[in-house]
Amino acid sequence: MSGFGIYVHWPFCAAKCPYCDFNSHVRSAIDEDGWRDAIVRELTWIAAWQDEGGTARPAVETIFFGGGTPSLMSGAAVGGVLEAIAKLWPIAPGIEITLESNPASVDAARFQDYTAAGVNRLSLGVQALNDADLKMLGRLHNVREAKAALALACANFERVSFDLIYARPGQTPEQWQAELAEALSFGTEHLSLYQLTIEPATPFATLAREGKLIVPDDDHAAELYELTQAMTEAAGLPAYEISNHAAAGAQSRHNLLYWRYGDYAGVGPGAHGRLSRDGLRYGTQCERLPERWRAKVQENGNGIAEFTGISDRDAAREHLLMALRLKEGLDIAQWRARWGAALNDARLSQLAADGFLNCRDGRIAATPKGVLVLNRLIAELAS
């Protein structure tokens, strides 16, 4: 087990980006106090559910405000949620509390309010370092504003990360190399570097079907991925997960909790959770539409649409999938002891021989070649 965390989803954005399939919504007016109170009520319900297992509530080790755009929340609203969490659960020493922010919703007073509330890590959605691509991606900020927001974040928070999207339409290796070199020069401890993917039911998907948006092919994308790995490694921010890079000791502990298959409560519209009680594991998923979620919270104390038991077989597969995203891979003995499961040893040996897996010191990890076909690896290992 890898501790207990809480994910808080704030579903509102100032505008919807055309590539985004996250549960985000644009509203002309937001009753912030009402939404905060609904989040607190759902947290209270989850804590009471844990009590029914007859064991002490676990200490909270990480909290993550995601979205949507959580930086549209006031410091008072963030503080109200954090105060409620501290009343409901023990707080682990050195807790990591992350908030996602968009450069367009940044100001010094807001950042100071977040730090006063307890936020100690900021994740900034920069996405690109040229104005043409920021416009193409539907972002509301420009490069000058992104750099100013990043400087302000570094001045206010103990820990700072920012996101970039690569493999954008028309992007050459030389262009990405220059952009990534500039990103690395800012000196943050963590970078999230995502390949652009065309998600169903997004405006980008429509443009792609119509031939109006052409992204790099698999070979080109693989070249950009390999360039990313080499440059971040050389700069002292190696990948610890497929898309996440950090200096030693600066990994996102909340994300590690997901990938190590720990327990976390997911609250807010569309949030997912993984919870354990009485030796059983459960998956939760909240109503996606914000207004429907809030009405459900008011009626039942929670906005959970699906609350399902996860069999050990399915949990073992989920755990395997998550762990193989990590550079550290999977401790086979711990995995077997936790789930009573077994790997296909013959396939394991063959996949290692074919260069898809590394197997050493009782651990398995995907190679750079294996990362590109991760779903196939899981299917073969768990068969």
C-alpha positions in Angstrom: 0.0 0.0 0.0 1.2 3.5 -0.7 -0.7 5.7 1.7 -4.0 7.6 1.3 -4.6 10.7 -0.8 -7.5 13.0 -1.7 -8.3 14.3 -5.2 -10.6 17.3 -5.4 -12.1 18.1 -8.8 -13.1 21.7 -9.6 -14.9 21.3 -12.9 -15.1 24.9 -14.1 -13.0 26.6 -16.7 -13.0 30.1 -18.3 -13.0 28.4 -21.8 -12.9 24.8 -23.1 -9.7 23.9 -24.9 -10.3 22.0 -28.2 -8.0 19.1 -27.3 -9.4 18.6 -23.8 -11.6 15.6 -22.9 -11.4 16.3 -19.1 -14.6 16.9 -17.2 -14.5 20.7 -17.5 -17.4 23.1 -18.0 -17.8 26.8 -18.7 -20.4 28.6 -16.6 -21.3 32.3 -16.6 -21.7 32.4 -12.8 -20.5 30.1 -10.1 -21.9 29.9 -6.5 -18.4 29.2 -5.1 -19.6 28.8 -1.5 -22.3 26.3 -2.5 -19.8 24.2 -4.5 -17.3 24.2 -1.7 -19.9 23.1 0.8 -20.9 20.3 -1.6 -17.3 19.1 -1.8 -17.0 19.2 2.0 -20.2 17.2 2.4 -19.0 14.5 0.0 -15.7 14.3 1.9 -17.6 13.9 5.1 -19.6 11.0 3.6 -16.4 9.2 2.5 -14.9 9.5 6.0 -18.1 8.1 7.6 -18.0 5.2 5.1 -14.5 4.4 6.1 -15.6 4.4 9.8 -18.0 1.6 9.0 -15.0 -0.6 8.5 -14.2 -0.3 12.1 -10.6 0.9 11.7 -9.0 4.3 12.3 -9.3 6.7 9.4 -6.0 6.8 7.5 -3.6 9.7 7.6 -3.8 11.9 4.5 -0.4 12.1 2.7 -1.3 14.0 -0.4 -4.1 16.3 -1.6 -4.5 17.4 -5.3 -6.8 20.1 -6.6 -7.4 19.3 -10.3 -9.9 20.3 -12.9 -11.1 22.1 -14.8 -9.2 25.1 -13.5 -8.8 25.0 -9.7 -7.0 28.4 -9.8 -10.4 29.9 -10.5 -11.2 29.0 -6.8 -10.5 31.7 -4.2 -8.0 31.1 -1.5 -10.9 31.1 1.0 -12.6 28.2 -0.9 -9.4 26.2 -1.1 -8.8 26.9 2.6 -12.3 25.8 3.5 -11.8 22.4 1.8 -8.4 21.9 3.4 -9.8 22.8 6.9 -12.5 20.2 6.4 -10.1 17.5 5.4 -7.9 18.3 8.5 -11.0 17.9 10.7 -12.0 14.6 9.1 -8.6 12.8 8.8 -5.2 12.8 10.5 -2.7 14.8 8.4 0.6 13.2 7.7 3.8 15.2 8.5 5.1 16.9 5.4 1.8 16.5 3.5 2.0 17.4 -0.2 -0.8 19.7 -1.3 -0.9 20.5 -5.1 -3.1 22.9 -7.0 -3.3 23.1 -10.8 -3.3 26.6 -12.2 -3.7 28.2 -15.6 -1.4 31.2 -16.4 -4.5 33.2 -17.4 -6.0 33.0 -13.9 -2.8 34.0 -12.0 -2.2 36.9 -9.8 0.1 37.5 -6.8 -2.6 38.0 -4.2 -4.3 34.7 -5.3 -1.1 32.8 -5.0 -0.4 34.2 -1.6 -3.9 33.2 -0.5 -3.2 29.6 -1.7 0.0 29.4 0.3 -1.6 30.8 3.3 -4.3 28.1 3.0 -1.7 25.4 2.9 -1.0 24.7 -0.7 2.7 23.9 -1.1 3.0 22.7 -4.7 1.7 24.4 -7.9 1.3 22.7 -11.3 1.1 25.3 -14.0 -0.6 24.5 -17.4 1.8 26.3 -19.8 1.4 23.8 -22.7 3.5 25.6 -25.3 6.2 28.3 -25.5 5.2 30.0 -28.7 2.1 32.1 -29.2 1.0 30.5 -32.5 0.7 27.1 -30.9 -0.9 28.5 -27.7 -3.6 30.0 -29.9 -4.0 26.7 -31.8 -4.4 24.9 -28.5 -7.2 27.3 -27.4 -5.2 28.6 -24.5 -6.2 32.0 -23.1 -2.6 33.1 -22.2 0.4 34.0 -24.3 4.1 33.2 -23.8 4.8 36.4 -21.9 2.0 35.7 -19.5 3.1 32.1 -19.1 6.6 33.1 -18.2 5.3 35.8 -15.8 3.0 33.2 -14.1 5.9 30.8 -13.8 8.2 33.4 -12.1 5.4 34.3 -9.7 4.8 30.6 -8.9 8.4 30.0 -8.2 8.4 33.1 -5.9 5.4 31.9 -3.9 5.5 28.0 -3.7 8.0 25.6 -2.3 7.6 23.3 -5.3 6.6 24.1 -8.9 5.9 22.0 -11.9 4.6 22.9 -15.3 3.1 21.1 -18.3 4.0 21.2 -22.0 2.3 19.4 -24.9 4.5 18.2 -27.8 4.0 16.3 -31.0 1.9 19.2 -32.1 0.9 19.7 -35.7 3.9 20.6 -37.8 6.3 20.5 -34.9 9.8 19.4 -36.0 12.4 17.8 -33.7 14.5 21.0 -34.0 11.6 23.1 -32.8 10.8 20.8 -29.9 14.5 20.6 -28.9 14.7 24.4 -28.7 11.4 24.7 -26.8 12.3 21.9 -24.3 15.7 23.5 -23.8 14.0 26.8 -22.9 11.7 24.9 -20.5 14.6 23.2 -18.8 16.3 26.5 -18.4 13.6 27.8 -16.0 14.9 25.4 -13.3 11.7 23.9 -11.9 12.0 20.6 -10.1 9.4 18.8 -12.2 8.0 18.8 -15.7 5.0 17.0 -17.2 5.6 16.5 -20.9 2.6 15.0 -22.8 2.3 14.0 -26.4 -0.7 15.5 -28.1 -3.4 12.9 -28.5 -6.6 13.3 -30.4 -9.4 12.4 -28.0 -12.9 11.3 -29.2 -15.7 13.9 -29.0 -13.4 16.9 -28.9 -13.2 19.7 -31.6 -9.7 18.4 -32.5 -11.2 15.0 -33.3 -13.6 16.6 -35.7 -10.8 18.6 -37.3 -8.7 15.5 -37.6 -11.5 13.5 -39.3 -11.9 16.4 -41.8 -8.2 16.4 -42.6 -7.9 19.9 -41.1 -5.6 18.9 -38.3 -2.7 16.6 -38.9 -0.5 15.4 -36.0 2.9 13.7 -36.3 2.7 10.0 -37.3 3.9 7.3 -34.9 7.5 7.3 -36.1 7.8 11.1 -35.8 6.1 11.0 -32.4 8.5 8.3 -31.2 11.5 10.5 -32.3 10.2 13.4 -30.3 9.6 11.1 -27.3 13.2 9.8 -27.5 14.5 13.3 -27.8 12.5 14.3 -24.7 13.9 11.4 -22.7 17.5 12.2 -23.6 17.3 15.9 -22.9 15.5 15.6 -19.6 17.9 12.9 -18.5 20.9 15.1 -19.3 19.4 18.0 -17.5 18.9 16.0 -14.2 15.1 15.6 -14.6 14.8 12.0 -15.8 11.5 10.4 -16.4 10.0 8.6 -13.4 6.8 7.9 -15.3 6.0 7.9 -19.0 5.2 11.7 -19.2 6.6 13.0 -15.9 10.1 14.1 -15.2 11.7 15.3 -11.9 14.8 16.0 -10.0 15.8 13.5 -7.4 13.2 13.5 -4.6 10.9 15.9 -6.4 8.5 13.4 -7.9 4.8 14.2 -7.5 3.9 12.1 -4.5 0.2 12.2 -5.3 0.8 10.8 -8.8 3.1 8.1 -7.3 0.2 7.1 -5.1 -1.9 6.5 -8.2 0.8 4.6 -10.0 1.7 2.5 -7.0 -2.0 1.7 -6.6 -2.6 3.3 -3.2 -6.0 4.4 -1.9 -7.4 7.8 -2.7 -10.8 9.5 -2.3 -12.0 11.3 -5.4 -14.5 14.1 -4.8 -16.2 16.6 -7.1 -18.0 16.1 -10.4 -16.5 13.3 -12.5 -13.8 12.4 -9.9 -12.7 8.8 -9.6 -11.5 7.1 -6.4 -10.0 3.8 -5.2 -10.9 2.9 -1.6 -10.3 -0.1 0.6 -12.3 -1.4 3.6 -12.6 -4.8 5.3 -9.9 -6.2 3.0 -11.9 -5.3 -0.1 -11.2 -2.7 -2.8 -13.8 -0.4 -4.3 -13.8 1.9 -7.3 -15.9 5.1 -7.2 -16.9 7.5 -10.0 -18.9 10.6 -9.4 -21.6 12.1 -11.6 -19.9 14.1 -14.4 -22.4 16.9 -14.9 -21.7 19.4 -12.2 -25.3 20.3 -11.5 -26.4 16.7 -11.4 -23.5 15.9 -9.0 -24.4 18.7 -6.7 -28.1 17.7 -6.6 -27.0 14.2 -5.8 -24.8 15.4 -2.9 -27.7 17.5 -1.5 -29.9 14.4 -1.6 -27.6 11.6 -0.6 -24.5 13.2 1.0 -22.4 12.1 -2.0 -22.4 12.5 -5.8 -21.1 9.0 -6.5 -22.7 7.5 -9.6 -20.8 4.2 -9.5 -19.5 2.4 -6.3 -18.3 -1.0 -7.3 -16.3 -3.8 -5.8 -13.1 -4.7 -7.6 -12.1 -8.3 -7.7 -8.6 -9.3 -6.8 -8.1 -10.4 -10.4 -9.1 -7.0 -11.8 -7.2 -5.1 -9.1 -4.1 -7.1 -9.9 -4.4 -6.1 -13.6 -5.0 -2.4 -12.7 -2.0 -2.4 -10.4 0.1 -4.0 -13.1 -1.0 -1.4 -15.7 -0.3 1.5 -13.3 3.1 0.2 -12.1 4.5 -0.4 -15.5 4.1 3.3 -16.3 6.7 3.9 -13.7 10.5 3.7 -14.3 10.8 1.8 -11.0 8.3 -0.8 -12.4 6.7 -3.4 -10.2 7.9 -5.4 -7.2 6.7 -8.9 -8.3 6.8 -10.5 -4.8 4.8 -7.7 -3.2 2.3 -7.7 -6.1 1.8 -11.5 -5.8 1.4 -11.3 -2.0 -1.1 -8.5 -2.3 -3.4 -10.0 -4.9 -2.7 -13.7 -4.8 -2.0 -13.4 -8.6 0.6 -14.8 -10.9 2.3 -13.6 -14.0 2.7 -15.6 -17.2 6.4 -16.4 -16.6 6.9 -17.8 -20.1 5.6 -14.6 -21.6 7.6 -12.6 -19.1 10.8 -14.2 -20.3 10.0 -13.8 -23.9 9.0 -10.1 -23.6 12.3 -9.5 -21.8 14.2 -11.4 -24.5 12.4 -9.3 -27.1 13.5 -6.0 -25.4 10.1 -5.0 -24.1 10.8 -5.5 -20.4 13.7 -5.3 -17.9 13.7 -8.0 -15.2 16.1 -7.6 -12.3 16.2 -7.6 -8.5 12.7 -9.0 -8.3 11.2 -6.2 -10.3 9.9 -5.8 -13.8 9.8 -2.5 -15.7 8.9 -1.5 -19.3 11.8 -0.6 -21.5 11.5 2.5 -23.8 10.4 0.1 -26.5 7.9 -1.5 -24.1 6.4 1.8 -23.1 5.2 2.3 -26.6 3.1 -0.9 -26.4 2.2 -0.9 -22.8 -1.4 -2.2 -23.2 -0.1 -5.2 -25.1 2.4 -6.0 -22.4 -0.3 -6.0 -19.7 -2.5 -8.2 -21.8 0.3 -10.8 -22.4 1.6 -10.8 -18.8 -1.8 -11.2 -17.2 -3.1 -13.8 -19.6 
